[in-house]
Amino acid sequence: MRHITFLIVLLLAASSLPDACAQRSQRKISWVNPKIANVKGLEHKVLASKSLGHDVGYAVWTPPKYDADEEVRYPVVYFLHGAGGTEASDSGGFSSLVASGIRNGAFPEAICVFPNGGMSGYRGEVESMIIDELIPLIDRDYRTKAEASGRALAGFSMGGAGSVRLSILHPELFCAAGSWGGALSWRGSGEDSPLLPAARTSAKKLKSNKFALLTINGDQDRPEAFAPLNKILKPHEIPHKVVTLDDTKHNLGHYYERSADTMLAFLAKQLRGDNAAATAPKRTVRVLTIGNSFAGNARKYLKQIAADGGVDMVIGTANLGGCTLERHAALAKQSATDPANKPYTRVVGSKRSKLSLQEYLVADEWDYVTVQQMSALSFKPETYHPHIDELVAIIRELAPNAELLIHETWAYRPDSDLLKKWGMTQAEMHAGIVNAYGRVAKKFDAKFIPVGSAFNKYRTTEGRRVVVPDPGYDFDNPVHPQLPDQSNSLVVGWYWDTKGEQPKLRIDFKHANIAGCYLAGLVWYEALTGNDARQIEYTPRGIKEGDESFLREVAHSVSFSRHSEQAN
């Protein structure tokens, strides 16, 4: 590749400026710069940034085959310019290097994105613009591999340091960072950099994402720039390659000329996943659920969540709508005397079969079996026995190696007709649920899946309470398709039934909506795997922007202390 870089160096050397940190605040920033290099596949775009409060330019380069196959998805390299640069500064040079690497087979087909970082150091509003706005926008508008393994950062000077900074502070997003001529801090050795404690916190996630770091510095350009960070990453076995270039000043053209092959080879290896860990077999967890639609809600996104965490989740579904513990036990008794009684459906690939509970229990080597009560009886301890005792006896006889888990369900929404009928509040129903399930868990020495507790924590967090009924909605004269405001609801709530001749406004105050199913799935994921739900990146469509991290935090907090609310 070196034979083509000389031309690029000539084009870019003049635009490669050193960081003048003392003058950062004095320089006038041009946020939109549409005059970019005439490189095939390179386009200029403008983002109306909420974080910045004004438009900001960015450039996107797509590889030659991008338009040829609409099914292929591509990794993305985000290249961050140095101080004094813009989205136009390095977009032509770096995308040309990548294009050459693709032609030579040295680099995977990839998209390159060039944000305008101003003089920010990629902190504050610019950091928010890139992380919260630009990356989601690119994943929406382009066919990207929208996961950490398909996303890398690289940059020069302020951008090199910024690439390392963003990858450490947002370890869930990237698999690699490459820095040319960067440092941990503008002055000093970097020992006091706030990035160091952040690296300790992020180390587990960085390792799980197979993250690697490459820092390249000239011998006259602070080659010790990332030594303190290296000391932190090394014990965690996070690769950090350090390269020092002889007779190299703070000039991007020189870095391109002397180390472009090194940088591209590093990024290519990470984006291709060329390491043994990438091909390691996934862990498999097998769980059989004995329940009803609430178990169905909890497992709706469980496979996707587990896959994101590196786990293959095999789920058996001995579930029947509205089924009580009493009915499950009665059906098992019937099947014991009548082998033709097979009330449950098992789906494996495209094959469907009918099974009794006894047959389902021996159909696989289950790691876990879960049980739950029907929601309307969930807060009544007297409805559990002797039915759950009979079910547990069958489970322990036919699946002796499976661990019993108690699935704690959730309380109804405050505008539930049943709560009004019972003269009960949501808080009182939740307290009854905790008590009833806690007693069962204690009796059978079983672990807990605290979904109801997660719902309650979310609902009782300041600013998360759902306001029902919506005071601004005319329930006497509803107009299709308008719905009441149901912000923060974890259940379906009001919806329009359009099956008849005229749409009818109805309410579902019990079954989980997208956010509720996601929260339940995250809680199950922690209970079944022991993994931290906060490290999950997968988010189903329909989750309100910004809510996904809070839902993960709630799931982890109740799972971590999942026995704390159980009855004594």
Legacy VTK file of the C-alpha trace (Angstrom):
# vtk DataFile Version 3.0
C-alpha trace
ASCII
DATASET POLYDATA
POINTS 568 float
0.000 0.000 0.000
2.960 2.277 0.528
3.321 2.896 -3.191
0.058 4.884 -3.286
0.341 6.786 -0.052
2.965 9.227 -1.294
0.403 10.973 -3.506
-2.008 11.183 -0.606
0.706 12.589 1.604
1.321 15.391 -0.862
-2.352 16.259 -0.880
-2.736 16.187 2.883
0.505 17.351 4.392
-0.465 20.979 3.974
-3.734 20.440 5.828
-2.164 18.517 8.716
-1.797 20.983 11.550
-0.438 20.407 15.050
-2.681 20.870 18.039
-2.175 24.286 19.595
-4.003 23.615 22.827
-3.569 27.079 24.289
-5.316 28.581 21.289
-8.274 26.150 21.133
-10.795 28.514 22.647
-9.621 31.407 20.448
-10.077 29.753 17.059
-13.214 30.386 15.075
-15.013 27.132 14.354
-16.635 26.415 11.015
-19.265 23.772 11.703
-20.422 23.054 8.142
-17.811 22.597 5.395
-19.303 21.078 2.236
-16.168 21.497 0.091
-14.706 18.020 0.459
-12.227 16.074 -1.681
-13.511 14.684 -4.962
-13.312 11.013 -4.003
-15.744 8.477 -5.415
-18.178 7.338 -2.735
-17.533 10.356 -0.475
-20.515 12.585 0.347
-21.054 15.592 2.581
-24.008 15.600 4.964
-25.472 17.971 7.552
-26.898 16.984 10.920
-29.304 19.295 12.769
-27.739 18.585 16.143
-29.838 18.915 19.276
-26.721 18.499 21.416
-24.933 21.428 19.772
-28.024 23.493 19.078
-27.013 24.075 15.451
-26.142 22.285 12.215
-22.918 20.320 12.014
-21.309 18.799 8.952
-20.075 15.242 8.506
-18.820 13.205 5.580
-19.597 9.593 4.715
-17.643 7.316 2.388
-19.254 4.110 1.148
-17.199 1.291 -0.420
-17.438 0.458 -4.148
-19.756 -2.532 -3.718
-22.161 -0.779 -1.357
-24.918 -0.330 -3.959
-24.414 -3.727 -5.597
-26.006 -5.917 -2.918
-28.742 -4.477 -0.712
-28.482 -7.369 1.769
-24.845 -6.840 2.803
-24.115 -4.896 5.995
-20.822 -3.109 6.587
-18.546 -2.240 9.514
-17.911 1.455 10.131
-14.736 3.377 10.926
-15.276 6.785 12.532
-12.266 9.012 11.808
-11.773 12.035 14.090
-9.791 15.030 12.836
-7.219 17.010 14.801
-7.550 20.514 16.291
-8.087 23.096 13.584
-9.597 20.522 11.250
-13.145 19.845 10.094
-15.151 17.028 8.545
-13.503 17.943 5.222
-9.887 17.863 6.441
-9.047 14.176 6.420
-12.047 12.560 4.729
-10.435 12.363 1.279
-7.090 11.039 2.474
-8.291 8.413 4.912
-11.096 7.103 2.685
-8.560 6.792 -0.164
-6.331 4.699 2.083
-9.247 2.434 2.961
-10.283 2.171 -0.697
-6.784 1.074 -1.615
-6.786 -1.494 1.177
-10.086 -2.914 -0.059
-8.766 -3.219 -3.617
-5.670 -5.027 -2.364
-7.680 -7.364 -0.126
-5.972 -5.925 2.962
-9.093 -4.250 4.368
-12.726 -5.387 4.619
-15.434 -3.533 2.730
-16.317 -0.781 5.216
-18.023 2.582 5.585
-16.006 5.581 6.826
-17.587 8.489 8.692
-15.907 11.848 9.359
-17.603 14.027 12.016
-16.783 17.663 12.654
-15.476 17.899 16.204
-14.595 21.602 16.230
-12.039 22.341 18.940
-13.869 20.260 21.545
-11.389 17.482 22.260
-14.485 15.363 21.520
-15.907 16.259 24.878
-19.188 17.763 26.060
-21.761 18.588 23.411
-19.622 17.185 20.579
-19.275 13.876 22.399
-23.074 13.776 22.817
-23.550 14.682 19.161
-21.367 11.782 18.001
-22.546 9.148 20.492
-26.226 10.017 20.833
-27.010 11.441 17.405
-24.505 10.665 14.663
-23.889 6.969 15.337
-27.628 6.139 15.591
-28.196 8.211 12.436
-25.530 6.308 10.493
-26.946 2.973 11.715
-30.396 4.090 10.572
-29.472 5.544 7.172
-26.814 3.026 6.106
-26.563 -0.757 6.098
-24.141 -1.003 8.995
-23.167 -3.795 11.341
-24.762 -1.926 14.213
-22.829 -3.559 17.015
-19.505 -3.104 18.762
-17.760 -5.721 16.622
-18.591 -3.673 13.536
-17.583 -0.256 14.810
-14.085 1.264 15.209
-12.542 4.670 15.887
-9.377 6.241 14.539
-7.965 9.749 14.432
-5.045 12.135 14.450
-3.805 14.348 17.311
-6.905 15.689 19.085
-8.809 13.059 17.090
-6.406 10.294 18.085
-6.837 11.152 21.739
-10.576 11.516 21.107
-10.827 8.062 19.557
-9.264 6.533 22.661
-11.390 8.660 24.973
-14.707 7.814 23.322
-13.915 4.105 23.182
-13.052 3.999 26.898
-16.064 6.044 28.005
-18.454 4.151 25.716
-17.049 0.611 25.752
-20.336 -0.862 24.572
-19.968 0.778 21.158
-16.537 -0.079 19.736
-14.150 -2.962 19.134
-11.080 -0.851 18.323
-9.457 2.552 18.604
-6.425 3.717 16.653
-4.585 6.903 17.582
-2.008 8.788 15.535
-0.121 11.417 17.555
-2.556 11.564 20.478
-2.072 11.718 24.238
-3.995 11.259 27.475
-3.741 14.933 28.360
-2.584 18.170 26.784
0.219 18.523 29.286
2.124 16.171 31.579
2.414 12.393 31.433
-1.298 11.674 31.728
-1.047 10.068 35.176
-3.817 12.345 36.411
-6.105 11.759 33.429
-9.754 11.091 34.345
-9.657 8.471 31.588
-7.654 6.115 33.819
-10.366 5.388 36.408
-12.860 5.175 33.542
-10.678 2.518 31.919
-10.752 0.442 35.102
-14.540 0.651 35.116
-14.820 -0.176 31.412
-12.255 -2.983 31.362
-14.749 -5.840 31.661
-16.894 -4.583 28.798
-13.877 -3.753 26.643
-12.589 -7.282 27.070
-15.978 -8.826 26.319
-16.092 -6.813 23.084
-12.582 -8.065 22.189
-11.458 -4.440 22.145
-7.909 -3.558 21.127
-5.993 -0.285 21.081
-3.213 0.919 18.779
-1.298 4.118 19.564
1.275 5.426 17.103
3.464 8.388 18.064
6.507 9.958 16.479
9.769 10.000 18.427
9.369 13.792 18.670
5.677 13.565 19.480
5.370 12.238 23.054
5.803 8.501 22.399
5.072 7.859 26.094
1.642 9.459 25.596
-0.492 6.463 26.599
1.865 4.635 28.967
-0.390 5.132 32.049
-3.341 3.674 30.154
-1.258 0.726 29.017
-0.549 -0.115 32.675
-4.289 -0.412 33.320
-5.239 -2.368 30.205
-2.430 -4.913 30.384
-3.533 -6.780 33.560
-6.999 -7.161 31.991
-5.430 -8.716 28.872
-6.814 -5.959 26.659
-4.404 -5.647 23.704
-2.627 -2.294 23.446
0.044 -2.078 20.807
2.437 0.873 21.107
4.359 2.040 18.014
7.060 4.737 17.975
8.078 6.227 14.614
11.601 7.511 14.080
12.124 11.089 12.899
8.399 11.870 12.813
6.985 15.216 13.826
3.382 16.133 14.565
2.176 15.929 10.984
-0.562 13.652 9.636
1.124 13.360 6.239
4.206 11.894 7.928
2.062 9.469 9.908
0.253 8.356 6.758
3.538 7.839 4.924
5.230 5.879 7.705
2.440 3.914 9.353
-0.703 3.803 7.208
-0.208 0.055 6.614
0.144 -0.565 10.351
-3.024 1.337 11.230
-5.135 -0.236 8.483
-3.916 -3.751 9.275
-4.872 -3.228 12.912
-8.346 -1.912 12.125
-8.914 -4.642 9.525
-8.035 -7.378 12.010
-10.439 -6.021 14.614
-13.320 -5.486 12.186
-12.857 -8.952 10.742
-12.690 -10.495 14.205
-9.432 -12.258 13.386
-8.813 -13.819 16.775
-9.469 -17.117 18.477
-12.029 -15.667 20.863
-14.204 -14.543 17.976
-14.726 -18.142 16.885
-15.237 -19.589 20.371
-18.497 -21.532 20.734
-21.348 -19.763 22.461
-22.548 -20.838 25.874
-25.942 -22.559 25.716
-28.643 -22.217 28.377
-31.829 -24.312 28.236
-34.915 -23.161 30.111
-38.439 -24.609 30.225
-41.166 -22.155 31.221
-44.368 -23.379 32.883
-46.738 -20.442 32.913
-48.973 -18.320 30.737
-48.855 -15.081 28.733
-46.685 -13.401 31.385
-43.950 -15.976 30.690
-44.535 -15.244 27.005
-43.968 -11.537 27.651
-40.747 -12.253 29.537
-39.292 -14.421 26.761
-40.327 -12.140 23.859
-36.854 -10.582 23.516
-34.915 -13.073 25.645
-33.225 -14.870 22.751
-32.006 -11.598 21.226
-30.815 -10.283 24.591
-28.985 -13.529 25.325
-27.406 -13.649 21.858
-26.083 -10.118 22.404
-24.472 -11.404 25.589
-22.876 -14.365 23.804
-25.421 -16.940 25.014
-27.564 -19.266 22.913
-30.885 -19.455 24.738
-33.045 -22.556 24.144
-36.564 -21.894 25.448
-39.299 -24.437 26.034
-42.827 -23.064 26.391
-45.254 -25.088 28.508
-47.446 -22.004 28.581
-51.213 -21.615 28.200
-53.033 -18.287 28.171
-54.519 -17.441 31.578
-53.341 -20.759 33.013
-53.234 -21.110 36.793
-50.993 -23.383 38.827
-54.071 -25.433 39.617
-54.809 -26.018 35.930
-51.194 -26.911 35.094
-51.229 -29.479 37.916
-54.605 -30.868 36.805
-53.406 -31.231 33.205
-50.334 -33.114 34.407
-52.532 -35.501 36.373
-54.705 -36.101 33.297
-51.653 -36.769 31.141
-50.397 -39.310 33.684
-53.486 -41.451 33.085
-54.235 -40.423 29.493
-51.138 -40.252 27.255
-53.223 -38.610 24.530
-53.612 -35.492 26.680
-50.914 -33.206 25.262
-51.841 -29.578 26.003
-48.504 -27.895 25.231
-46.868 -27.047 21.909
-43.143 -27.406 21.333
-41.555 -25.609 18.379
-38.072 -26.586 17.165
-37.221 -24.804 13.936
-40.173 -25.372 11.629
-41.309 -28.514 13.456
-44.248 -28.312 15.862
-45.306 -31.077 18.216
-47.815 -31.516 21.032
-46.495 -32.653 24.399
-47.658 -33.363 27.914
-45.793 -31.660 30.748
-44.092 -34.943 31.533
-42.911 -35.280 27.930
-41.730 -31.666 27.835
-39.650 -32.154 30.975
-37.712 -35.017 29.394
-37.561 -33.518 25.888
-34.263 -31.744 26.593
-31.547 -31.443 29.200
-33.052 -28.359 30.827
-30.784 -26.179 32.925
-33.749 -24.361 34.459
-37.489 -24.818 34.851
-39.599 -21.788 35.790
-43.037 -21.683 37.396
-45.496 -18.845 38.046
-49.046 -18.240 39.206
-51.741 -16.626 37.055
-51.546 -12.855 37.570
-55.018 -12.351 39.059
-54.163 -14.900 41.789
-50.499 -14.000 42.166
-50.947 -12.035 45.396
-52.993 -14.789 47.101
-50.663 -17.327 48.803
-53.556 -19.724 49.447
-54.014 -20.290 45.678
-50.516 -21.738 45.233
-50.921 -24.929 47.256
-51.104 -27.854 46.837
-50.792 -27.266 43.085
-47.265 -25.873 42.968
-46.130 -28.625 45.336
-47.422 -31.218 42.847
-45.710 -29.468 39.927
-42.381 -29.167 41.740
-42.513 -32.883 42.582
-42.966 -33.738 38.888
-40.174 -31.339 37.873
-37.714 -32.778 40.358
-38.564 -36.342 39.391
-38.314 -35.929 35.617
-35.735 -33.127 35.360
-33.563 -33.715 38.435
-30.626 -31.752 37.042
-32.691 -28.649 36.287
-32.717 -25.753 38.739
-36.142 -24.517 39.847
-36.767 -20.794 39.342
-39.753 -18.832 40.650
-40.974 -16.241 38.131
-42.302 -13.250 40.060
-44.965 -11.514 37.972
-46.019 -7.860 38.119
-48.877 -5.776 39.482
-51.572 -4.318 37.241
-51.603 -0.701 36.105
-53.379 1.744 38.474
-56.343 2.214 36.094
-57.157 -1.505 36.156
-60.847 -2.330 36.607
-59.828 -5.347 38.670
-57.863 -3.238 41.138
-60.948 -1.063 41.571
-63.130 -4.162 42.021
-60.747 -5.551 44.638
-60.378 -2.193 46.406
-56.623 -2.517 46.002
-53.834 -0.213 44.880
-50.995 -1.168 42.577
-48.585 -0.944 45.518
-50.734 -3.285 47.583
-50.947 -5.807 44.769
-47.173 -5.700 44.358
-46.630 -6.223 48.080
-48.908 -9.260 47.962
-47.046 -10.660 44.949
-43.670 -10.277 46.672
-44.990 -12.008 49.780
-46.638 -14.915 47.934
-43.752 -15.656 45.569
-41.235 -15.116 48.342
-42.895 -17.760 50.485
-42.824 -20.250 47.622
-39.167 -19.545 46.843
-38.282 -20.040 50.495
-40.263 -23.279 50.806
-38.574 -24.897 47.823
-35.193 -23.215 48.342
-35.538 -21.858 44.830
-34.033 -18.818 43.162
-36.125 -15.858 42.170
-36.673 -14.061 38.834
-37.732 -10.654 40.235
-39.593 -9.222 37.242
-42.385 -7.760 39.391
-39.811 -6.047 41.586
-38.162 -4.573 38.475
-41.511 -3.204 37.296
-42.133 -1.735 40.733
-38.706 -0.094 40.890
-39.202 1.463 37.467
-42.700 2.662 38.373
-41.647 4.203 41.676
-38.612 6.027 40.316
-39.121 9.777 40.283
-40.267 10.928 36.870
-41.251 7.431 35.709
-44.792 7.213 37.107
-47.484 6.775 34.472
-50.249 9.373 34.854
-53.615 7.641 34.422
-56.142 8.497 33.356
-54.788 11.097 30.962
-56.504 14.341 32.091
-56.302 15.806 28.600
-58.092 12.961 26.820
-61.836 12.883 26.140
-62.708 9.311 27.117
-66.414 9.957 26.555
-65.828 10.895 22.928
-62.629 9.161 21.795
-61.545 9.758 18.212
-59.755 6.993 16.322
-56.765 6.630 16.087
-55.897 9.080 18.914
-54.831 7.495 22.203
-54.408 8.864 25.736
-50.937 9.837 26.889
-49.441 6.690 28.424
-45.842 7.817 28.864
-43.814 5.510 31.126
-46.318 2.671 30.938
-44.813 -0.815 31.066
-48.058 -2.461 29.984
-50.071 -2.151 26.787
-52.758 0.121 28.254
-55.255 1.780 25.917
-55.424 0.608 22.315
-57.855 0.620 19.412
-59.540 -2.672 18.576
-60.118 -2.544 14.812
-61.407 -6.082 14.281
-65.074 -5.068 14.109
-66.928 -2.682 11.829
-66.113 0.281 14.064
-62.848 0.774 15.998
-63.328 0.453 19.763
-61.118 1.918 22.482
-60.084 -0.855 24.866
-57.577 -1.258 27.681
-55.065 -3.981 28.542
-53.848 -3.147 32.035
-51.838 -6.313 32.601
-49.769 -7.496 29.622
-46.356 -5.949 29.072
-45.684 -3.587 26.180
-42.338 -3.397 24.351
-40.557 -1.675 27.254
-42.072 -4.093 29.779
-41.131 -7.158 27.725
-37.594 -5.824 27.330
-37.257 -5.164 31.056
-38.598 -8.630 31.893
-36.228 -10.222 29.382
-33.244 -8.408 30.893
-34.160 -9.656 34.378
-34.507 -13.212 33.079
-31.155 -12.882 31.292
-29.344 -12.066 34.535
-31.151 -14.811 36.447
-30.398 -17.461 33.824
-26.819 -16.512 32.963
-25.402 -14.530 35.887
-24.262 -11.935 33.332
-24.673 -8.197 33.822
-27.723 -6.856 31.957
-26.098 -3.409 31.841
-23.623 -4.766 29.297
-26.339 -5.654 26.780
-26.409 -3.545 23.618
-29.451 -5.047 21.895
-32.504 -2.788 22.064
-35.804 -3.707 20.380
-37.463 -1.210 18.081
-40.019 0.933 19.871
-38.082 1.649 23.069
-38.194 5.358 23.799
-34.835 6.948 23.005
-32.716 7.183 26.141
-34.768 4.623 28.102
-32.758 1.538 27.197
-29.886 2.230 29.610
-32.286 2.966 32.472
-34.179 -0.290 31.842
-30.882 -2.211 31.905
-29.863 -0.478 35.121
-33.184 -1.340 36.771
-32.936 -4.965 35.671
-29.447 -5.293 37.112
-30.283 -3.564 40.375
-33.144 -5.926 41.268
-31.328 -9.003 39.970
-28.239 -8.200 42.001
-30.352 -8.079 45.169
-33.056 -10.444 43.962
-33.642 -12.049 47.341
-33.970 -8.790 49.273
-37.723 -8.410 48.845
-38.654 -12.052 49.383
-40.832 -12.908 52.347
-39.156 -14.033 55.556
LINES 1 569
568 0 1 2 3 4 5 6 7 8 9 10 11 12 13 14 15 16 17 18 19 20 21 22 23 24 25 26 27 28 29 30 31 32 33 34 35 36 37 38 39 40 41 42 43 44 45 46 47 48 49 50 51 52 53 54 55 56 57 58 59 60 61 62 63 64 65 66 67 68 69 70 71 72 73 74 75 76 77 78 79 80 81 82 83 84 85 86 87 88 89 90 91 92 93 94 95 96 97 98 99 100 101 102 103 104 105 106 107 108 109 110 111 112 113 114 115 116 117 118 119 120 121 122 123 124 125 126 127 128 129 130 131 132 133 134 135 136 137 138 139 140 141 142 143 144 145 146 147 148 149 150 151 152 153 154 155 156 157 158 159 160 161 162 163 164 165 166 167 168 169 170 171 172 173 174 175 176 177 178 179 180 181 182 183 184 185 186 187 188 189 190 191 192 193 194 195 196 197 198 199 200 201 202 203 204 205 206 207 208 209 210 211 212 213 214 215 216 217 218 219 220 221 222 223 224 225 226 227 228 229 230 231 232 233 234 235 236 237 238 239 240 241 242 243 244 245 246 247 248 249 250 251 252 253 254 255 256 257 258 259 260 261 262 263 264 265 266 267 268 269 270 271 272 273 274 275 276 277 278 279 280 281 282 283 284 285 286 287 288 289 290 291 292 293 294 295 296 297 298 299 300 301 302 303 304 305 306 307 308 309 310 311 312 313 314 315 316 317 318 319 320 321 322 323 324 325 326 327 328 329 330 331 332 333 334 335 336 337 338 339 340 341 342 343 344 345 346 347 348 349 350 351 352 353 354 355 356 357 358 359 360 361 362 363 364 365 366 367 368 369 370 371 372 373 374 375 376 377 378 379 380 381 382 383 384 385 386 387 388 389 390 391 392 393 394 395 396 397 398 399 400 401 402 403 404 405 406 407 408 409 410 411 412 413 414 415 416 417 418 419 420 421 422 423 424 425 426 427 428 429 430 431 432 433 434 435 436 437 438 439 440 441 442 443 444 445 446 447 448 449 450 451 452 453 454 455 456 457 458 459 460 461 462 463 464 465 466 467 468 469 470 471 472 473 474 475 476 477 478 479 480 481 482 483 484 485 486 487 488 489 490 491 492 493 494 495 496 497 498 499 500 501 502 503 504 505 506 507 508 509 510 511 512 513 514 515 516 517 518 519 520 521 522 523 524 525 526 527 528 529 530 531 532 533 534 535 536 537 538 539 540 541 542 543 544 545 546 547 548 549 550 551 552 553 554 555 556 557 558 559 560 561 562 563 564 565 566 567
